[in-house]
Amino acid sequence: MAHAKDKHYWSQLRAALTAGQWTSSSPAKNFSGCPLPWSELFRKFNKHCKGFQDVAKIAFQTHALSELLGVNATNEDQLGSEPDNEFRLGDECILLPEQIETATGGYETLKKLESRHSDSLALALAYYAYALGQPSECLTHLSRVPQLLDAQSHIPVSSTTRSDASALQVPGSTTDMSSSWTGSFLSAESSASITDIKDGRAWAMTESIRSVCLQGMCHEKLDPSIPEKAIQAYSTSMPLLNIVEFEIPRTLTAQSLPSSFTHYRELWRWVERLMFRAITLLARVRHLDDQEGLIWNFFTHYESCSAHWPPTFRTAHRSIVAVLHLRALVIRFRAASGVVTPTSSLQYERPPQWLSTARSIINEYRTILDKCTHFPKAGDRNVPVEDLVDLSVAVWEASGAMSDRAHWVIDILWWATRLTFNSYRIFRHVTRLLYISGDAKLAKRTLRLYVQVVSKTREAGVDGDHDTDHHWVGTLVEGARMLCRLALSRPGSDGVDEVKEAGELIEKAKTRLNLADKELVARVALAEGVWNTVTALTDCPTRATQLSNALMHYIKSVETFPTPDAHHQLALALALAGPSQNLEEAITCARAAVEGAPDEIRHWHLLALLLTAQGQWAKAKGTLEFGARIGEASLETEEHSSDVEATQEKSAQEESFPNNDGVTARDFEGEITRTNGSAPNGNGQIANGILVHEMILDPDAITIPPSATLLQPLPDHPSPSPRDAFEYALQLRLTQMALTEHVEGPEGAEGKWVGVFGWIAERKGSVSETQLRSSMDTGSRSVATQTSSAVLVPVHETEAELHGSLEPKSAQTNANGTTSQLPPITVTPATPAEPDRRFPASADPQEKIKRSFSMDRDSSTGRRMQQMLKNRVHKGQEKISTISKKIGHGVVRNGSLHLRRTTSAPDFHAVLQNHNYQASSIHSRSRLRSLIHHNNETGTVVDNYPLPLPPPGLPPVQETALPDVSREDRLLSDLWAASAATFRRLGKIDQAKGAIQEAEVKNQANPAVWVQLGLYHKALNHDRQAIEAFQKALFIFPDDVSAAVHMCRIYLSPGSSQSSETGVDPDKVDLSVGLLGYLTRGPGWDVPEAWYYLAKAHGLRGQKDEERECLTKALTLSEKRCIRDIGSAVGWCL
């Protein structure tokens, strides 16, 4: 029994000391399990543990001192007066004057004590000396301990455990480092079952870490001008921190974490204090590229240890360390973070490794703030939460400010709204991030809320509670540019409201503009110029005035503070048709933009377009080739660097930098590799050649500056996301194709389309199943047609229309000299069909069987059959069976040619059949089973069934609803439509139809699909079907200039199906005048074809003066037009 009680009270004393419950009324339990106060614990220990009265006295004095230090503390984890918002070493662990006398008695008692355990006595005396304000004596006592870091030597061995060798295996710097606390810790159910606490290892570790911390604090007190002494003392704790961090396992449940933390509370107090003192000192003394990497090592240890702490543990210190760690990451990596390459891959780009570390710290800091902050009272602000908001945005900016990485910041901002009240700072950031992430509607709402909150606060005259003038002007300018971009994305005049609101924001920004800030003045002028340009494009009556004002503001911006964006916008203004058009000056400004920002692909694109307007084809081609190479080099090096990154990731298992013992540690994102205490290149140079000889804080700082100082200036336009960059690069390649076709003809452009699709496949990471089709094969069969039909994109085609014939021939001569009829394609009308209208249908008896087979096949069969199709095409077979997955077209000869399609391709034979005219009639993929049988030989009707009844009308909300189309599919749809135009002009009619079907599959609501379908039918001399296709395009997008011009061109052509026998239908002429008159006053004001056909319509009406005026306008516009429309290729606003 005596032996059991001896062991029990040894365990209870050590457990009470390690737990550090100095003010508890029952820190231990007796042998029967009843609570024991501190006094009874010491009495029972002396009673049952004979010969260890010195241990009891040391423990008693340690408890007495700790209790005195915690008298005036705000929580149980503080010792003395610790300022919450400062990290200077003040009166921390120092007794109050009224406590000196009481503590001196205990100090003298320990001095007189003669103990076999001299190390523990010396460590207790050092603790007393520092608390009494005697750092020199503290160092003297510590110097008497020969092995300060060896916790094993500090353990008093009881008589009951001297024969237990396992109880003496304490991990230390001079003992077996493989010893683990894991087994005893995981099996912990009570303090009595934790072996490392019972045998004294945990308390010995606590004494060692406390002594190292006191040693460093003494040096801070005695030698404030020589901080390296304190840093050296703190750095000696690395072996102990490694033991504490890795020996205590993290495989704890949420329920066991508070209990296990309580058992080691005193150990964690001194571990946290030591690391906090080291980090705050290093932040003011060492550079971030310090060769030893001590501060990064301490940051990593702090982050690892904090996983064991509850959110309420030492919240002030943990908040300071979290902010310092995030500041260090931002300062180090904001210079090294690269801009998104203009031709980035469509695949998701992995974020840098340091960003995951930063997000982990932010989430932990957020949890801490949830516990230690509350919703502010009236007139107060939750400064820590707002500071975290700024810090999170700074981290996002340092990581590249990419839209794909903005969602986690938005989550932080929404969380912050629960702990703040109408924070203008949060609204400012939310507006920017929501727009970048694609939520434009919510971004507008938060922008209005920001304007309202700041305006009302300023009117109320509350000092310090409103945003600064600089931020106010910058945010409103950015908001105005955002609204202008949104207005340009709206169809027609739907963006007028956004334009008006943008003008109001600019006027509000000018009221608080500091005229001495040249950069901000230039930004306001640039935004006002953009607003005038967008107003001119959306508000017809004041176009000339607005364009003149825009040019004036652009010039002012360039003269005040020239930037590449300002030069770009000035070049756009000078390129617009009108009295101020000056292509020479526009090219000069575009070149200045290229020189200022050579990595911006849109600057190169604009320069090339302006060169085409002057006919400088060779220079334009070279400019486009150079712009297309932007970012290609980085993509070529990705494969080469993948192996290196894999090696670096394998070695970066720990998020730390090298120890002073030469251990290789984590190097974030492989940008710096440090081993054995050496910096790269010997001078701390980062991989991109930027030196970061910068400290986190100033040497004399006692508080952390606001995190708003880390924010970067607002850019003139958002940084492009990978998909933005892909779109810019694809638009440039479309211009390359238009230029190639203009210079070399469609024959020269045909083969290069395959290269464009291959480029897309590389950026997507895999070959698209719809990129290589039989319509792209040069060996596939085609029917030649005359290339007189026009598209508004390539200039050479439209110019040919002004002087050439507009009617295609009904038949063409084949290579063998025989003539063949063009395959008719039937399209149902856009208006309700007449009962007596008949449509040709295939009489092939095998057609239904083939269609059924096509509907039932699976994807693997489709791929095999597609390869068979290609083999047949290359062998020159005339009959082509359509078996592709999404597109199919074939020529089946049965008396005449008929083009068929598979069920997965768009059905151009049964569109717009319903009386309820819907934009989704062709998009539903539901083929109407034709019950009309047509005899191809006689042309007689065999059976006549009534048309199916139209479906019931949809609710108003669903009438305008269109299926969501990804950005990639919209781009690919435009690409297929452009390739269809090339095939049509080349005379390959079946390839053109296949490309049109591909474009429709990618984007159902693309009016260019229907424009190309109309041109396809026009090439086949099917005027009725062509007009219906153009009407469909106008139904989807009423302001589509191309569809309107081509439809009016058919109306004004004599001999068409829509004309009377005596000439052009007067009603169609009047319709053309009205439609083209609207276009020339609105979206088509700078399109020469619109003016040309308007002149033709006036001529048919006998209005010669109007005809002459419109012809002059058309000639003027055609002389200075670019190869493509600048607005659709580059955009009118960056």
Secondary structure, 3 states (H helix, E strand, C coil): CHHHHHHHHHHHHHHHHHHCCCCCCCCEECCCCCEECHHHHHHHHHHHCCCCHHHHHHHHHHHHHHHHHCCCCCCCCCCECCCCCCCCCCCECCCCHHHHHHHHHHHHHHHHCCCCCHHHHHHHHHHHHHHCCCHHHHHHHHHCCCCCCCHHHHCCCCCCCCCCHHHHCCCCCCCCCCCCCHHHHHCCCCHHHCHHHHCCHHHHHHHHHHHHHHHHHHHHHHCCCCHHHHHHHHHCCHHHHHHHHHHCCCCCCCCCHHHHHHHCHHHHHHHHHHHHHHHHHHHHHCCCCCCCCHHHHHHHHHHHHHHHCCCCCCHHHHHHHHHHHHHHHHHHHCCCCCCCCCCCCCCCCCCCHHHHHHHHHHHHHHHHHHHHCCCCCCCCCCHHHHHHHHHHHHHHHHCCCCHHHCHHHHHHHHHHHCCCCCCHHHHHHHHHHHHHHCCHHHHHHHHHHHHHHHHHHHHHCCCCCCCCHHHHHHHHHHHHHHHHHHHHHCCCCCCHHHHHHHHHHHHHHHHCCCCCCHHHHHHHHHHHHHHHHHHHHHCCCCHHHHHHHHHHHHHHHHHHCCCHHHHHHHHHHHHCCCCCCCHHHHHHHHHHHHHHCCCCHHHHHHHHHHHHHCCCHHHHHHHHHHHHCCCHHHHHHHHHHHHHHHHHHHHCCCCCCCCCCCCCCCCHHHCCCCECCECHHHCCECCCCCECCCCCCCCCCCCCCCHHHHCCCCCCCCCCCHHHHHHHHHHHHHHHHHHHHHHHCHHHHHHHHHHHHHHHHHHHCCCCCCCCCHHHCCCCCCCCCCCCCCCCCCHHHHHHHHHCCCCCCCEEECCCCCEEECCCCCCCCCCCCCCCCCCCCCCCCCHHHHHHHHHHCCHHHHHHHHHHHHHHHHCCCCCCCCCCCCCCCEEEECCCEEEECCCCCCCCCCCCCCCCCCCCCCCCCCCCCCCCEECCCCCCEEECCCCCCCCCCCCHHHHCCCCCCCHHHHHHHHHHHHHHHHHHHHCCHHHHHHHHHHHHHHCCCCHHHHHHHHHHHHHCCCHHHHHHHHHHHHHHCCCCHHHHHHHHHHHCCCCCCCCECCECCHHHHHHHHHHHHHHHHCCCCCCHHHHHHHHHHHHHCCCHHHHHHHHHHHHHHHHCCCCCCHHHHCCCCC
